[in-house]
Amino acid sequence: MERVLSKIAEVTSDPYAYVAGLKERKNKKIIGCFPMHVPEEIVHAADLIPVVIWRGNEPVTWGHAHVPPYDCGITRSFVDDAVRGKLSFMDGFVFHIRQCLQAGEFPFIMERHFKPAYQKILYLPAIYPGDPTRDFALKELESFKTSLEDFTGKMISDDSLKKSIEIYNKNRSLMERVYEIRRAKPEILKAKEVMQIVWSSMLMPKEDHNELLTELIKGMEEKSVKAQKERIKVIPVGCLCQTLQFDILDLIEDLGMIVPDDDLYIGSRYFANPVNLNGNPLKALADRYLTKTPLCPTKGVWDIHWGDEAIKRMRDNDAKGIISVRVKYCPPHTCYYPDFRSKMAEEGVPEVMIEMEHEIISLEGVKTRLQSFAETIGGV
């Protein structure tokens, strides 16, 4: 376990150096995929390396000349990295722009200042009932596949796409097993380590990550841990698109709480829903996107409530409360949160919302809110 966790920590501590080195080691082109819904399997089948774009590790400087300060952390950070040349090792980008108004700025900024060799605008639809939605999603994926074939000069066969889907499905299965063990033995991993495990899967070739996970799972299955009954189980929910600051995860644990499960993008959401490989692989990828759960505010689903999903996850894990992590200036989450909060109140579920942004000057306010929350649910 220690060797695998050390390797994963090395990858995520400096993703710029890792991905740049990966390009040299594998002798393949790198395609940055903006979170959350780009089907990486198509990029993989084109014999390219897909990586999920991440929030940078430095304060935004040059980026403020190109995007407003009220954009969320990952959008400002990504533009800042691009115009400063920190992403020069990437050969192309894919942006799914319908999910976020802020992401709609990227293609124009990139064309003017970065000029990547490849750029694709993906427009996956909101999930409405009926065949037109599915047909639209499938046509977008077909267009995406064609654009990659034009870029590489190679055809993407159904067999190669199915093979890529199988590799990604294996990764999802292994990640689910990590979470199963964690639910049974929450003390076995720190919340920070779990997020690093998921994040590393977004940066590493899935074949390499699968090998690490196989070794990690073996160690987790063999390792015995002593349950700490005084620890209060809580479920973090939200934080769409980007990593949650590790300091906040450490703070949750330092205050006597423990995380047995989560509903975060760089968490359980990323590997949810394996692709059902029956027939046309592109249709199978479209069907995965059109799956309504886990509910995402960017998909326009109206007949399922995010609060119900979060409450079920909390109760399944015998947790005592929910920590809503809202990224500052994230319109989809911000607009959904009042309904989410109302559902918590209706069901009598303890919940606290903490807001995070790219540049954190002090965690004292977050600490105060979490400390008060821990004291409240500790007596439930």
C-alpha positions as CSV (number, residue, x, y, z in Angstrom):
1,M,0.0,0.0,0.0
2,E,2.7,2.5,1.0
3,R,4.5,2.1,-2.3
4,V,1.4,2.7,-4.4
5,L,0.2,5.6,-2.3
6,S,3.7,7.2,-2.5
7,K,3.6,6.8,-6.3
8,I,0.1,8.4,-6.5
9,A,1.1,11.2,-4.3
10,E,4.1,11.9,-6.5
11,V,1.9,12.0,-9.6
12,T,-0.6,14.4,-8.1
13,S,1.9,16.7,-6.3
14,D,3.1,18.0,-9.7
15,P,0.7,17.0,-12.5
16,Y,2.5,19.4,-14.9
17,A,5.8,17.5,-14.6
18,Y,4.2,14.1,-14.6
19,V,2.1,14.7,-17.7
20,A,4.9,16.4,-19.6
21,G,7.2,13.4,-18.7
22,L,4.4,11.0,-19.7
23,K,4.3,12.5,-23.2
24,E,8.1,11.8,-23.6
25,R,8.0,8.3,-22.1
26,K,5.0,7.1,-24.1
27,N,5.8,9.1,-27.3
28,K,2.1,10.0,-27.7
29,K,0.2,13.2,-27.9
30,I,-1.6,14.6,-24.9
31,I,-5.2,15.8,-25.1
32,G,-6.6,17.8,-22.2
33,C,-10.3,17.1,-21.5
34,F,-12.2,19.7,-19.6
35,P,-14.3,18.1,-16.8
36,M,-16.8,16.6,-16.3
37,H,-18.4,14.7,-19.2
38,V,-15.9,14.3,-22.1
39,P,-15.8,10.6,-23.1
40,E,-12.1,9.9,-22.7
41,E,-12.4,6.4,-24.2
42,I,-12.7,8.0,-27.7
43,V,-9.4,9.9,-27.2
44,H,-7.7,6.7,-25.9
45,A,-9.0,4.7,-28.9
46,A,-7.3,7.3,-31.2
47,D,-3.9,6.2,-29.6
48,L,-3.7,9.6,-27.8
49,I,-3.4,10.1,-24.0
50,P,-6.4,11.9,-22.5
51,V,-5.9,13.8,-19.2
52,V,-8.6,15.6,-17.3
53,I,-7.7,19.3,-17.0
54,W,-6.9,20.3,-13.4
55,R,-7.0,23.4,-11.2
56,G,-3.5,24.9,-11.1
57,N,-1.3,25.1,-8.1
58,E,-0.5,28.8,-8.2
59,P,-2.5,32.0,-7.8
60,V,-4.0,33.4,-11.0
61,T,-2.0,36.3,-12.5
62,W,-2.0,36.7,-16.3
63,G,-5.3,35.0,-16.5
64,H,-7.1,38.0,-15.0
65,A,-6.5,39.8,-18.3
66,H,-8.6,37.2,-20.1
67,V,-11.4,36.1,-17.8
68,P,-13.3,38.0,-15.1
69,P,-12.5,37.5,-11.4
70,Y,-16.0,36.0,-10.8
71,D,-15.2,32.9,-12.8
72,C,-14.7,29.8,-10.8
73,G,-11.3,28.6,-9.7
74,I,-10.7,26.0,-12.4
75,T,-11.7,28.3,-15.3
76,R,-9.5,31.1,-14.1
77,S,-6.6,28.8,-13.2
78,F,-6.8,26.9,-16.6
79,V,-6.7,30.1,-18.6
80,D,-3.9,31.4,-16.5
81,D,-1.9,28.2,-17.0
82,A,-2.6,28.3,-20.8
83,V,-1.6,31.9,-21.5
84,R,1.5,31.6,-19.3
85,G,2.7,28.6,-21.3
86,K,2.4,26.1,-18.5
87,L,0.4,23.8,-20.7
88,S,2.7,23.8,-23.7
89,F,3.1,20.0,-23.4
90,M,-0.5,19.5,-24.4
91,D,-1.3,18.9,-28.0
92,G,-5.0,19.6,-27.9
93,F,-8.1,20.2,-25.9
94,V,-11.7,19.2,-25.7
95,F,-14.3,21.5,-24.2
96,H,-17.8,20.5,-23.3
97,I,-19.3,24.0,-23.3
98,R,-23.0,23.4,-22.7
99,Q,-22.4,22.4,-19.1
100,C,-21.0,25.7,-18.1
101,L,-21.2,29.3,-19.4
102,Q,-17.7,30.0,-18.3
103,A,-16.3,27.1,-20.3
104,G,-17.8,28.7,-23.4
105,E,-15.0,31.3,-23.2
106,F,-12.2,28.8,-23.6
107,P,-12.2,28.1,-27.3
108,F,-11.9,31.7,-28.3
109,I,-9.2,32.5,-25.7
110,M,-7.2,29.4,-26.8
111,E,-7.5,30.1,-30.5
112,R,-6.2,33.7,-29.9
113,H,-3.4,33.1,-27.4
114,F,-2.5,29.4,-27.3
115,K,-3.3,28.0,-30.7
116,P,-3.4,24.3,-29.9
117,A,-2.8,21.8,-32.7
118,Y,-6.2,20.2,-32.0
119,Q,-9.3,21.7,-30.4
120,K,-12.8,20.4,-30.3
121,I,-16.0,21.9,-28.9
122,L,-18.3,19.2,-27.6
123,Y,-21.9,20.1,-27.1
124,L,-23.7,17.3,-25.2
125,P,-27.4,18.0,-24.6
126,A,-29.4,18.4,-21.5
127,I,-31.1,15.1,-20.6
128,Y,-34.7,15.5,-21.7
129,P,-37.1,12.5,-22.5
130,G,-37.2,11.1,-26.0
131,D,-35.1,9.9,-28.8
132,P,-34.1,13.4,-30.1
133,T,-31.8,13.9,-27.1
134,R,-30.1,10.5,-27.5
135,D,-29.7,11.1,-31.3
136,F,-28.2,14.5,-30.7
137,A,-25.7,13.1,-28.1
138,L,-24.7,10.3,-30.5
139,K,-24.2,12.7,-33.4
140,E,-21.9,14.8,-31.2
141,L,-19.9,11.8,-30.3
142,E,-19.6,10.8,-33.9
143,S,-18.4,14.3,-34.7
144,F,-15.9,14.1,-31.9
145,K,-14.6,10.7,-33.2
146,T,-14.3,12.1,-36.8
147,S,-12.3,15.1,-35.6
148,L,-9.8,12.9,-33.8
149,E,-9.5,10.7,-36.9
150,D,-8.8,13.9,-39.0
151,F,-6.2,15.0,-36.4
152,T,-4.3,11.7,-36.2
153,G,-4.9,10.6,-39.8
154,K,-6.0,7.2,-38.5
155,M,-9.5,5.6,-38.3
156,I,-10.9,4.6,-35.0
157,S,-12.4,1.2,-35.4
158,D,-15.2,-0.2,-33.3
159,D,-12.8,-2.9,-32.0
160,S,-10.3,-0.3,-30.8
161,L,-13.0,1.7,-29.2
162,K,-14.4,-1.4,-27.5
163,K,-10.9,-2.2,-26.2
164,S,-10.6,1.3,-24.7
165,I,-14.0,1.0,-23.1
166,E,-13.0,-2.3,-21.5
167,I,-9.8,-0.7,-20.1
168,Y,-11.8,2.2,-18.7
169,N,-14.5,-0.1,-17.3
170,K,-11.8,-2.1,-15.5
171,N,-10.5,1.1,-13.9
172,R,-14.1,1.9,-12.8
173,S,-14.5,-1.6,-11.3
174,L,-11.2,-1.3,-9.5
175,M,-12.0,2.1,-8.2
176,E,-15.4,0.9,-7.0
177,R,-13.6,-1.9,-5.1
178,V,-11.3,0.6,-3.4
179,Y,-14.5,2.5,-2.3
180,E,-16.1,-0.8,-1.1
181,I,-13.1,-1.5,1.2
182,R,-13.1,2.1,2.4
183,R,-16.8,1.9,3.3
184,A,-16.1,-1.2,5.4
185,K,-12.9,0.2,6.9
186,P,-13.1,4.0,6.7
187,E,-9.9,4.3,8.8
188,I,-7.8,2.5,6.1
189,L,-7.3,5.6,4.0
190,K,-7.3,9.3,4.7
191,A,-9.8,11.4,2.7
192,K,-6.9,13.2,1.0
193,E,-5.4,9.9,-0.1
194,V,-8.7,8.8,-1.6
195,M,-9.0,12.0,-3.6
196,Q,-5.4,11.6,-4.8
197,I,-6.2,8.0,-6.0
198,V,-9.1,9.3,-8.1
199,W,-7.2,12.3,-9.3
200,S,-4.2,10.2,-10.4
201,S,-6.6,8.1,-12.5
202,M,-7.4,11.3,-14.4
203,L,-3.8,11.9,-15.2
204,M,-2.3,8.5,-15.7
205,P,-2.9,6.1,-18.6
206,K,-5.6,3.8,-17.4
207,E,-3.5,0.7,-18.1
208,D,-0.8,2.0,-15.7
209,H,-3.4,3.1,-13.1
210,N,-5.1,-0.3,-13.2
211,E,-1.8,-2.0,-12.3
212,L,-1.4,0.4,-9.3
213,L,-5.0,-0.2,-8.2
214,T,-4.6,-3.9,-8.3
215,E,-1.6,-3.8,-6.0
216,L,-3.4,-1.2,-3.7
217,I,-6.5,-3.3,-3.4
218,K,-4.5,-6.4,-2.4
219,G,-2.8,-4.4,0.3
220,M,-6.1,-2.9,1.5
221,E,-7.8,-6.3,1.7
222,E,-5.0,-7.7,3.7
223,K,-4.6,-4.8,6.1
224,S,-6.5,-4.8,9.3
225,V,-7.5,-1.5,11.0
226,K,-8.9,-0.7,14.3
227,A,-12.3,1.0,14.1
228,Q,-12.4,4.4,15.9
229,K,-15.9,4.5,17.3
230,E,-15.5,8.1,18.4
231,R,-15.1,9.3,14.9
232,I,-18.3,10.9,13.3
233,K,-19.0,9.7,9.8
234,V,-19.8,12.5,7.3
235,I,-20.4,12.6,3.5
236,P,-18.9,15.4,1.4
237,V,-21.2,16.4,-1.5
238,G,-20.6,18.7,-4.5
239,C,-17.3,20.3,-5.5
240,L,-18.0,19.8,-9.2
241,C,-15.1,19.8,-11.7
242,Q,-12.2,20.3,-9.5
243,T,-10.2,19.0,-6.6
244,L,-11.1,20.0,-3.1
245,Q,-8.2,21.5,-1.2
246,F,-6.4,18.7,0.8
247,D,-6.2,21.1,3.8
248,I,-10.0,21.1,4.1
249,L,-10.1,17.3,4.0
250,D,-7.4,17.1,6.7
251,L,-9.4,19.7,8.7
252,I,-12.5,17.5,8.6
253,E,-10.5,14.6,10.0
254,D,-8.7,16.7,12.5
255,L,-12.0,17.8,14.0
256,G,-13.0,14.2,14.8
257,M,-15.0,13.4,11.7
258,I,-14.3,10.6,9.1
259,V,-15.3,10.2,5.5
260,P,-16.4,6.7,4.5
261,D,-17.8,7.7,1.1
262,D,-18.3,10.9,-1.0
263,D,-20.4,12.4,-3.7
264,L,-17.7,14.5,-5.4
265,Y,-16.5,14.7,-9.0
266,I,-12.9,13.9,-8.1
267,G,-14.4,11.1,-6.1
268,S,-17.2,8.6,-6.6
269,R,-18.8,10.5,-9.5
270,Y,-15.8,10.1,-11.8
271,F,-16.0,6.3,-12.1
272,A,-19.7,5.9,-11.7
273,N,-21.7,3.9,-14.3
274,P,-19.5,1.5,-16.4
275,V,-20.2,1.5,-20.1
276,N,-22.7,-1.2,-21.1
277,L,-20.9,-2.7,-24.2
278,N,-23.8,-4.1,-26.2
279,G,-23.5,-3.3,-29.9
280,N,-22.3,0.1,-31.1
281,P,-19.7,1.4,-28.7
282,L,-20.5,5.1,-29.5
283,K,-24.1,4.4,-28.6
284,A,-22.9,2.8,-25.4
285,L,-20.9,5.9,-24.5
286,A,-23.9,8.1,-25.3
287,D,-26.1,6.0,-23.0
288,R,-23.6,6.4,-20.2
289,Y,-23.7,10.2,-20.6
290,L,-27.5,10.0,-20.6
291,T,-27.6,8.1,-17.3
292,K,-29.3,10.4,-14.8
293,T,-27.5,9.3,-11.7
294,P,-25.4,10.4,-10.0
295,L,-27.4,13.5,-10.6
296,C,-25.4,16.4,-12.0
297,P,-26.8,20.0,-12.0
298,T,-25.2,20.6,-15.4
299,K,-27.4,17.9,-17.1
300,G,-30.8,19.5,-16.6
301,V,-32.4,16.5,-14.9
302,W,-35.7,17.6,-13.3
303,D,-37.3,14.3,-12.1
304,I,-34.6,13.2,-9.6
305,H,-33.6,15.2,-6.6
306,W,-29.9,15.5,-5.7
307,G,-30.8,15.8,-2.1
308,D,-32.5,12.3,-2.1
309,E,-29.4,10.8,-3.6
310,A,-27.1,12.4,-1.0
311,I,-29.4,11.4,1.9
312,K,-29.4,7.8,0.7
313,R,-25.6,7.7,0.5
314,M,-25.4,9.1,4.0
315,R,-27.8,6.5,5.4
316,D,-26.2,3.6,3.5
317,N,-22.9,4.5,5.2
318,D,-24.5,5.1,8.7
319,A,-23.2,8.7,8.5
320,K,-24.5,11.5,10.7
321,G,-24.4,14.4,8.4
322,I,-23.6,15.9,5.0
323,I,-20.9,18.5,4.2
324,S,-21.9,20.5,1.1
325,V,-18.8,21.7,-0.7
326,R,-19.7,24.6,-3.0
327,V,-17.1,26.1,-5.3
328,K,-17.3,29.9,-5.3
329,Y,-18.8,31.2,-8.6
330,C,-20.1,27.8,-9.8
331,P,-23.5,28.7,-11.3
332,P,-24.9,25.1,-11.7
333,H,-24.2,24.2,-8.1
334,T,-25.1,27.6,-6.7
335,C,-28.5,27.6,-8.4
336,Y,-29.2,24.1,-7.2
337,Y,-28.1,24.5,-3.6
338,P,-31.3,26.2,-2.2
339,D,-33.4,23.2,-3.3
340,F,-30.7,20.9,-1.9
341,R,-30.7,22.7,1.4
342,S,-34.5,22.7,1.6
343,K,-34.5,18.9,1.1
344,M,-32.1,18.5,4.0
345,A,-34.3,20.6,6.2
346,E,-37.5,18.7,5.2
347,E,-35.8,15.3,6.0
348,G,-34.2,16.6,9.2
349,V,-30.7,15.8,7.9
350,P,-27.8,17.7,9.5
351,E,-26.0,19.6,6.7
352,V,-23.4,22.4,6.5
353,M,-22.2,24.3,3.5
354,I,-18.6,25.4,3.1
355,E,-17.4,27.5,0.2
356,M,-14.1,27.1,-1.4
357,E,-12.2,29.1,-4.0
358,H,-8.9,28.8,-5.8
359,E,-7.0,31.2,-3.6
360,I,-7.5,30.4,0.1
361,I,-5.9,33.0,2.4
362,S,-7.2,31.5,5.6
363,L,-9.1,28.4,6.6
364,E,-10.3,29.8,10.0
365,G,-13.8,30.5,8.7
366,V,-14.1,27.0,7.3
367,K,-12.7,25.6,10.5
368,T,-15.3,27.4,12.6
369,R,-18.2,26.1,10.5
370,L,-16.9,22.6,10.5
371,Q,-16.1,22.6,14.2
372,S,-19.6,23.8,15.1
373,F,-21.1,21.2,12.7
374,A,-19.0,18.4,14.4
375,E,-20.2,19.4,17.8
376,T,-23.8,19.5,16.7
377,I,-23.9,16.1,15.1
378,G,-21.7,14.6,17.7
379,G,-24.6,14.8,20.1
380,V,-27.2,13.4,17.7
